[in-house]
Amino acid sequence: MSLTGGIILFAVIWFMIFFMVLPVRLKTQGDVDEVVPGTPAGAPHEAHLGAKVKITTVVTIVLWAVIAAVLLSGIITLEDIDFFGQLRR
């Protein structure tokens, strides 16, 4: 895996985890009965984005390290997941 591949893998994992973490423990304005005029009741009351970014980053580092170790060790190679035979030389 190249440096660019590692960075892209990290970014993809980070955004996947971030979108999974976003709705966790979300309280909407409708839930707390404090709807700001001009916003929908489903808008977040407090998003806690800082904490969610930190959680996402920690989980991503762990997952990225495991996936990178598996790929670099050769346990799983590109040829192993080439179901259509496009990469065989």
C-alpha positions in Angstrom: 0.0 0.0 0.0 1.4 3.4 -1.0 1.3 6.5 1.1 -1.5 7.9 -1.0 -3.5 4.6 -0.7 -3.1 4.8 3.1 -4.3 8.3 3.3 -7.3 7.6 1.1 -8.1 4.5 3.1 -8.0 6.5 6.3 -10.3 9.2 4.8 -12.8 6.7 3.6 -12.9 4.9 7.0 -13.1 8.3 8.8 -16.1 9.5 6.9 -17.9 6.1 7.1 -17.4 6.1 10.9 -18.4 9.8 11.2 -21.7 9.3 9.4 -22.4 6.3 11.7 -21.6 8.3 14.9 -23.5 11.5 13.9 -27.0 10.3 14.9 -25.8 8.6 18.2 -27.3 10.3 21.3 -28.8 13.1 19.1 -31.5 15.3 20.7 -33.6 17.3 18.3 -35.2 20.6 19.0 -38.6 18.9 19.0 -37.4 16.4 21.7 -36.5 19.2 24.1 -39.5 21.5 23.1 -37.2 24.4 22.2 -37.8 24.8 18.4 -36.0 27.9 17.1 -38.3 29.8 14.7 -37.4 29.1 11.1 -35.8 25.7 11.8 -37.5 22.3 11.6 -38.3 20.4 14.8 -35.9 17.7 13.6 -32.9 20.0 13.7 -30.3 19.1 16.4 -30.5 20.8 19.7 -26.9 20.1 20.6 -24.8 18.3 18.0 -21.6 17.7 20.1 -19.5 17.7 17.0 -16.2 18.0 18.8 -16.7 14.9 20.8 -18.0 13.0 17.8 -15.0 14.0 15.7 -12.7 12.8 18.5 -14.5 9.5 18.8 -14.5 9.0 15.1 -10.7 9.7 14.9 -9.9 7.2 17.6 -12.0 4.5 16.1 -10.6 5.2 12.7 -7.0 5.0 13.8 -7.7 1.5 15.3 -9.6 0.2 12.3 -7.0 1.7 9.9 -4.1 0.1 11.7 -5.8 -3.3 11.6 -6.7 -3.0 7.9 -3.3 -1.6 7.0 -1.5 -4.4 8.9 -3.6 -7.1 7.1 -3.0 -5.6 3.7 0.7 -5.0 4.3 1.3 -8.5 5.7 -0.1 -10.1 2.6 -2.8 -12.1 4.5 -5.3 -10.6 2.0 -4.1 -9.4 -1.4 -5.8 -7.8 -4.3 -5.8 -11.1 -6.1 -7.8 -12.6 -3.3 -10.7 -10.2 -3.8 -10.5 -10.1 -7.6 -13.8 -11.9 -8.3 -14.0 -11.1 -12.0 -10.4 -11.9 -12.9 -9.6 -8.4 -14.1 -6.3 -8.0 -12.2 -4.7 -11.4 -13.0 -1.5 -11.1 -15.1 
